[in-house]
Amino acid sequence: MAKKVSSDTSINAQRRQLLKFAGASAAAGGLGLSAGLAKAGATLESASSDDVLDIAIIGGGLSGLTSARDLQRAGCESFVVLEARDRVGGRTLNYDVGHGEVSDVGGQWIGPSQTAVADLARELEVETFPSYYDGKTVILGGEGQLAIDLEGTFGTDHAIAEKLSKLSRDVPSGAPWRSPRAEELDKLSVGDWLARQDIKPEDRVSWDGSIALTGGVMPAKMGFLHFLSMINSATSDYFKLDSIKDSAQGTRFVGGAQLLSIKMAKELGDKLRLSCPVRRISDWDSDVVTLHTDQGTIRARQVIMALSPPLCQQIEFSPALPEKRAALQRAWPAHSPARKTAMVYSRPFWREQGLNGHIFQVNGPIIWAYDNSPVNGEVGVINAFVSNANLPSDHNQAKRALAEIYAQAWGDKALRPVAYHDQDWGQVDPWTITCISAIPPGFWTTHGEALNPPSGKLIWSGTETADIWAGYMDGAVRSGHQSALEALNALRLRRRT
């Protein structure tokens, strides 16, 4: 049976006690953040000299599909969407847990001010519901544990959060390199800045875990300017970025986030090509661009590049891209392919114990485990971001290790899951080489100006290019809208000349 959790009313005192149990006094270990449709349409034939589309979209995630949907609504039918995977949804993915329910094993949350994705969901008639956080969170360290009511937060300090919120007001989310303090702030990592704040070790655990979840790396590797730009997206309110209640992790989709892409894809018919990676792009600086794919050759007047910057490195460009753009793509971090697990139980039994299903672990494989059960709790699902360095890669061994950790928190019922899924993005999806853009210090002041300007007929899209909520589903939808407008406007100007 699980050990009895502490009921001490002093959170900081409990943290200090826990860290003694764990024999640790610093961060919670390294970070290893390391459904679909059938093929739509037949294999593409090689294009003739007269077969030129107005627009080709590379990428069938939220961004590319939003662009396609906007083109159709604007009356443009001369386009195609090319997706390398055998499914749509990009970095969102549903796992079938049975009983007609799913669990997200990719991107899944939205929150306040993320109006673009919320509007899209309403239009597609995809309902939402609040993330579950009622009850106490369990923190594990070694053989010790404690339960704390974090009131929908990750337990970070309000005074430090207010400092971050204030600093973020001068860092524009869509162009952090244009901050009046960009040079100064971009020299620092988040870890550098936190080290200057006289934060107690027991409090630093919460900060490190929270920032690692948001940025994909530990604070020492994440650029401070970039982190402030993320907070700026959240209306310059740190807790709207890194919390659960009323935050970017506050709301989920009924049927899973991938459902948005699945519904948009169904409207496209044979304009969507799955399992169709683009290998080479030639003549991007000419009137007509040629795309060389696994299903043939396509020619288009405009191309929307709705994929992450490092993924562009897998495409050959002829002629070579402008050096500043090429340098941005080479330098873009691509080392955060998250590993996300889903443990399924017959019901969310932890709720009956006054626990919310959330776990933070000091120096263990779990970065954050949380209740990811369906809207009415028909089955119980615990998802977790896990560290590859501390969890076996073998499916059965990982399942057993996680079940034992959950049993330490909630008792022996956790040892009897009915299903388990392990989504190690870095191992199973070659087209998702990074789930989160862990931008390092110095990146934006060196490469930022090359992020958005088109290269010839190539329009750079995807969530990383969004003015706000870059890196989130909302940013993907915003970039999709913007790219469709840019492509249509370019065609309009072309036809006037």
C-alpha positions in Angstrom: 0.0 0.0 0.0 1.0 3.6 -0.5 2.6 5.4 2.4 0.5 8.0 4.2 0.7 11.5 2.7 1.6 14.5 4.8 -1.1 16.9 5.9 1.3 19.6 7.1 -0.2 23.0 6.2 3.1 24.6 5.4 3.9 23.8 1.7 7.5 25.0 1.9 8.1 23.0 5.0 6.7 19.9 3.3 8.9 20.5 0.3 12.0 20.7 2.5 11.0 17.5 4.2 10.4 15.8 0.9 13.8 16.8 -0.5 15.5 15.3 2.5 13.6 12.1 1.8 14.8 12.2 -1.8 18.4 13.1 -0.9 18.1 16.0 -3.5 18.2 19.7 -3.3 17.9 20.9 -6.8 16.0 20.3 -10.0 13.9 17.3 -10.7 16.3 15.5 -13.0 17.1 15.8 -16.7 14.4 16.3 -19.3 14.0 13.6 -22.0 10.9 15.0 -23.6 12.4 13.2 -26.0 -6.9 9.1 -35.5 -5.9 9.2 -38.9 -7.6 9.1 -42.3 -7.1 6.7 -45.1 -5.0 7.9 -48.1 -7.0 10.6 -49.8 -6.9 10.3 -53.6 -4.7 8.5 -56.0 -1.0 8.8 -56.6 -0.2 12.2 -58.3 0.7 12.1 -61.9 3.6 14.1 -63.2 2.5 17.6 -64.0 2.2 18.7 -67.6 3.4 22.2 -68.7 -0.2 23.4 -68.4 -1.0 21.8 -65.1 -0.1 24.5 -62.6 -1.9 25.0 -59.3 -2.4 28.3 -57.7 -1.2 27.1 -54.3 0.5 24.1 -52.8 0.4 23.6 -49.0 3.1 21.4 -47.4 1.9 20.0 -44.1 -1.4 18.5 -43.0 -1.4 19.7 -39.4 -3.6 22.4 -37.9 -1.7 25.2 -39.7 -1.8 23.7 -43.2 -5.4 22.5 -42.9 -6.6 25.9 -41.7 -5.0 27.5 -44.7 -6.7 25.0 -47.0 -10.0 25.6 -45.3 -9.6 29.4 -45.7 -8.7 29.0 -49.4 -11.9 27.0 -50.0 -14.0 29.5 -48.2 -12.5 32.3 -50.3 -13.5 30.4 -53.5 -10.0 29.1 -54.4 -10.1 25.5 -55.6 -6.7 25.4 -57.3 -4.7 24.0 -54.5 -3.4 20.8 -52.9 -2.3 19.8 -49.4 0.7 17.5 -49.2 1.3 15.6 -45.9 4.2 13.2 -45.3 2.5 11.1 -42.7 -0.3 8.6 -43.3 -2.6 10.8 -41.2 -3.5 14.4 -40.5 -3.0 16.3 -37.3 0.8 16.9 -37.2 1.8 17.1 -33.5 -1.7 16.3 -32.3 -2.7 12.6 -32.0 -5.5 10.7 -30.4 -5.1 7.3 -28.7 -8.2 5.0 -28.6 -8.6 4.0 -24.9 -11.7 2.0 -25.7 -15.4 2.5 -24.9 -15.5 5.1 -27.7 -13.1 7.4 -25.8 -9.7 8.8 -26.7 -6.7 10.2 -24.9 -4.4 12.9 -26.4 -0.8 11.8 -26.8 0.3 15.0 -28.5 -0.8 18.6 -28.1 -4.1 18.9 -26.3 -4.8 22.1 -24.4 -6.1 25.5 -25.0 -6.7 28.5 -22.7 -7.6 32.1 -22.2 -6.9 34.5 -25.2 -6.4 31.5 -27.5 -9.4 32.7 -29.5 -8.3 31.4 -32.9 -8.3 27.7 -32.1 -11.4 28.2 -29.9 -13.3 29.8 -32.8 -12.2 27.0 -35.1 -13.5 24.4 -32.7 -16.9 26.1 -32.5 -17.1 26.2 -36.3 -16.2 22.5 -36.5 -18.7 21.7 -33.7 -15.9 20.2 -31.5 -16.9 20.7 -27.8 -14.5 21.6 -25.0 -14.3 20.8 -21.3 -12.1 21.9 -18.4 -9.0 20.0 -17.4 -9.4 18.2 -14.1 -7.4 19.6 -11.1 -9.8 19.3 -8.1 -8.1 17.8 -5.1 -4.5 17.4 -4.0 -1.4 16.9 -6.1 1.1 14.2 -5.0 4.8 15.0 -5.0 7.2 12.1 -4.8 10.8 12.0 -3.8 12.6 8.8 -3.1 10.4 6.9 -0.6 8.8 10.0 0.6 5.7 11.7 -0.6 3.3 14.5 0.3 0.0 15.8 -1.0 -0.6 19.5 -1.6 -3.5 21.5 -2.9 -1.8 23.7 -5.5 -5.2 25.2 -6.4 -4.7 24.7 -10.1 -1.1 25.9 -10.4 2.2 24.1 -10.6 3.2 25.5 -7.2 5.5 28.3 -8.4 6.1 31.5 -6.4 3.8 34.5 -7.0 6.4 37.1 -6.4 8.8 35.7 -8.9 5.9 35.1 -11.3 5.0 38.8 -11.1 8.6 39.8 -11.9 8.4 37.6 -15.0 5.0 39.0 -16.0 6.3 42.6 -15.8 9.4 41.9 -17.8 7.4 40.2 -20.5 5.4 43.4 -21.3 8.4 44.7 -23.3 9.0 41.5 -25.3 6.7 41.3 -28.3 5.5 37.7 -28.6 5.8 37.5 -32.4 9.1 39.3 -32.6 11.1 39.1 -29.3 14.2 40.3 -31.1 12.5 43.7 -31.4 12.3 44.2 -27.7 14.2 47.3 -26.5 16.1 45.0 -24.1 16.6 42.2 -26.6 20.4 42.2 -26.6 20.6 42.2 -22.8 17.8 39.6 -22.2 18.9 37.2 -25.0 22.3 36.7 -23.3 20.6 34.9 -20.4 19.1 31.5 -20.0 16.0 31.2 -17.8 18.3 29.3 -15.4 20.6 32.3 -15.2 17.8 34.6 -14.3 16.3 32.2 -11.7 19.7 31.8 -10.1 19.7 35.6 -9.3 16.3 35.5 -7.6 17.4 33.8 -4.3 14.9 31.0 -4.7 15.1 28.2 -2.1 16.0 24.7 -3.4 12.5 23.3 -2.5 10.9 26.1 -4.5 13.3 25.7 -7.4 11.9 22.2 -8.0 8.5 23.6 -9.0 10.1 26.2 -11.3 12.3 23.7 -13.0 9.5 21.3 -13.6 7.1 24.0 -14.8 9.6 25.5 -17.2 10.7 22.2 -18.6 7.1 21.3 -19.4 6.6 24.6 -21.2 9.9 24.9 -23.0 11.0 21.4 -23.6 14.4 21.7 -21.8 15.6 22.5 -18.3 15.9 26.3 -17.6 19.7 26.4 -18.1 19.1 25.6 -21.9 16.1 27.9 -22.5 16.6 31.5 -23.7 15.2 34.1 -21.2 14.1 36.4 -24.1 12.2 33.5 -25.6 10.5 32.6 -22.3 9.4 36.2 -21.8 7.9 36.2 -25.3 5.8 33.2 -24.4 4.5 34.9 -21.3 3.7 38.0 -23.4 1.5 35.7 -25.5 -0.4 34.9 -22.3 -1.4 38.6 -21.9 1.8 39.1 -19.9 0.5 36.9 -17.1 2.8 34.1 -16.1 0.0 32.1 -14.5 -2.0 32.1 -17.7 1.0 30.4 -19.3 2.1 27.9 -16.6 -0.8 26.7 -14.6 -3.9 24.6 -15.1 -6.8 26.7 -13.9 -7.6 29.5 -16.3 -4.4 28.9 -18.2 -3.0 27.5 -21.4 -3.5 24.0 -19.9 -7.0 24.8 -18.7 -9.3 23.4 -21.5 -9.5 20.1 -23.5 -11.4 19.0 -26.5 -14.1 16.4 -26.4 -12.9 13.7 -28.8 -9.3 14.9 -28.6 -7.4 17.7 -30.3 -6.7 15.7 -33.5 -10.4 15.7 -34.2 -10.0 19.3 -35.4 -7.7 18.2 -38.2 -9.7 15.1 -39.0 -12.8 17.2 -39.5 -11.0 19.8 -41.7 -9.4 17.0 -43.7 -12.8 15.5 -44.5 -13.8 18.7 -46.3 -10.9 18.6 -48.7 -11.5 15.4 -50.5 -8.9 14.6 -53.2 -7.1 18.0 -52.5 -5.4 16.2 -49.6 -2.5 13.8 -50.3 -1.3 11.6 -47.4 2.0 9.7 -47.4 3.3 12.3 -49.8 6.6 13.8 -48.5 8.2 16.6 -50.5 11.8 15.8 -51.1 12.9 18.7 -53.3 11.7 22.2 -54.1 13.1 23.8 -57.3 12.6 27.2 -58.9 11.1 28.7 -55.7 12.5 32.1 -57.0 10.6 31.8 -60.3 7.0 32.3 -61.4 6.2 28.6 -61.0 7.6 26.4 -58.2 8.2 22.7 -58.8 7.7 20.3 -55.9 9.2 16.8 -56.2 7.3 14.3 -54.0 7.1 10.6 -53.5 3.9 10.6 -55.5 5.1 12.7 -58.5 5.8 16.3 -59.4 3.6 19.3 -58.6 3.9 22.8 -59.9 2.3 25.8 -58.2 2.4 29.6 -58.2 2.6 29.9 -54.4 3.7 27.5 -51.8 2.7 27.6 -48.1 5.4 25.9 -46.0 3.3 24.8 -43.0 6.0 22.8 -41.2 8.5 23.4 -38.4 11.7 25.2 -39.4 14.0 22.2 -38.6 11.8 19.9 -40.7 12.6 22.1 -43.7 16.1 20.7 -43.4 14.9 17.4 -44.8 14.0 19.2 -48.1 16.5 20.0 -50.8 16.1 23.5 -52.2 17.3 24.5 -55.7 18.6 27.1 -55.8 19.8 27.2 -52.2 17.7 29.3 -49.8 18.9 32.8 -48.8 21.7 32.3 -46.2 19.9 34.0 -43.4 16.9 31.7 -43.7 19.0 28.6 -44.2 21.0 29.6 -41.1 17.8 29.9 -39.0 16.7 26.4 -40.1 20.1 24.9 -39.3 20.2 26.5 -35.9 16.6 25.8 -34.8 16.6 23.4 -31.9 15.3 20.0 -32.8 16.0 18.0 -29.7 12.6 17.9 -27.8 10.6 15.0 -29.2 8.3 14.5 -26.2 7.6 11.0 -24.8 4.1 10.9 -23.5 2.4 7.9 -21.9 -1.2 7.0 -21.2 -2.2 4.6 -18.5 -5.9 3.5 -18.6 -7.9 2.3 -15.7 -11.6 1.2 -15.4 -12.4 4.4 -13.5 -10.5 7.4 -12.1 -10.3 5.9 -8.6 -7.8 8.6 -7.3 -10.6 11.1 -7.3 -12.4 9.1 -4.6 -9.3 9.7 -2.4 -9.5 13.5 -2.8 -6.6 13.4 -5.2 -6.5 15.1 -8.6 -4.3 12.5 -10.4 -1.4 14.9 -10.8 2.1 13.8 -9.8 5.4 15.6 -9.8 8.5 13.4 -9.1 11.9 14.5 -7.8 14.7 12.7 -9.6 12.5 10.1 -11.3 11.1 9.3 -14.7 7.9 11.4 -14.3 8.1 15.0 -15.1 4.4 15.5 -14.7 1.5 13.0 -14.6 -2.0 14.3 -14.8 -5.7 13.1 -15.0 -6.5 12.9 -18.7 -9.8 11.1 -18.3 -12.7 11.8 -20.7 -15.1 14.5 -20.0 -17.4 12.5 -17.7 -14.8 10.2 -16.2 -16.2 7.2 -18.0 -12.8 5.6 -17.8 -9.7 6.7 -15.8 -6.7 7.9 -17.8 -3.4 9.1 -16.4 -1.1 10.8 -19.0 2.5 11.6 -18.1 5.4 13.4 -19.6 8.3 11.2 -18.9 12.1 11.3 -19.1 13.7 8.9 -21.5 16.9 8.9 -19.3 15.0 7.5 -16.3 12.3 5.2 -17.9 13.0 1.9 -19.8 12.4 2.0 -23.5 10.8 -1.4 -23.4 7.0 -1.1 -23.5 6.2 -3.6 -20.8 9.0 -2.5 -18.5 8.0 1.1 -18.8 4.3 0.2 -18.0 5.3 -1.7 -14.9 7.7 1.0 -13.7 5.0 3.7 -14.1 2.3 1.6 -12.5 4.5 1.1 -9.4 5.1 4.8 -9.2 1.4 5.5 -9.4 0.8 2.9 -6.7 3.2 4.8 -4.4 1.0 7.8 -4.9 -2.5 6.3 -4.9 -2.4 2.7 -3.6 -2.4 -0.8 -5.1 -5.4 -0.1 -7.5 -2.8 1.7 -9.7 -1.2 -1.7 -10.3 -4.1 -2.9 -12.3 -4.4 -0.8 -15.5 -6.5 -2.1 -18.4 -4.4 -0.5 -21.2 -1.2 1.4 -21.7 0.2 3.5 -24.5 3.7 4.9 -24.9 4.2 7.6 -27.5 7.9 8.3 -27.9 7.7 10.9 -30.7 11.4 10.7 -31.4 11.1 7.0 -32.1 7.8 6.5 -33.9 7.4 9.6 -36.0 10.3 10.8 -38.3 8.2 13.8 -39.3 8.0 15.2 -35.7 11.6 15.8 -34.9 10.7 18.3 -32.2 7.4 18.8 -30.3 8.4 22.0 -28.5 10.8 24.7 -29.8 13.3 25.0 -26.9 14.9 28.2 -28.2 18.3 28.8 -26.6 19.9 32.0 -25.5 21.2 34.2 -28.3 18.9 32.6 -30.9 16.4 35.4 -31.6 18.9 38.3 -31.8 20.9 36.3 -34.3 18.2 34.7 -36.4 14.8 36.3 -35.6 14.6 38.7 -38.6 14.7 35.6 -41.0 11.7 33.9 -39.5 8.8 35.4 -41.4 9.8 37.1 -44.7 8.9 34.9 -47.7 11.6 33.4 -49.8 10.5 33.9 -53.4 7.2 32.1 -53.7 7.7 30.3 -50.4 5.5 31.5 -47.6 6.8 30.3 -44.2 3.9 29.1 -42.0 3.3 26.8 -39.0 2.9 27.6 -35.3 6.4 28.8 -34.9 5.6 31.9 -37.1 2.6 33.1 -35.2 2.4 36.6 -33.7 1.0 35.2 -30.4 0.9 31.7 -29.0 3.7 30.5 -31.2 4.4 26.9 -30.5 0.8 26.2 -29.4 -2.3 25.0 -31.4 -3.7 28.5 -31.3 -0.5 29.7 -33.0 -0.9 27.1 -35.7 -4.4 28.2 -36.5 -3.4 31.9 -36.5 -0.5 31.1 -38.9 -2.8 29.2 -41.2 -5.1 32.1 -41.5 -2.3 34.5 -42.1 -0.6 32.3 -44.7 -3.8 31.8 -46.7 -4.3 35.6 -46.8 -0.7 36.1 -48.0 -1.0 33.5 -50.7 -4.3 34.9 -52.0 -3.0 38.4 -51.9 0.2 37.4 -53.9 -2.0 35.8 -56.5 -4.2 38.9 -56.7 -1.2 41.2 -57.2 0.3 38.8 -59.8 -2.9 38.9 -61.9 -3.0 42.7 -61.8 0.5 43.0 -63.3 
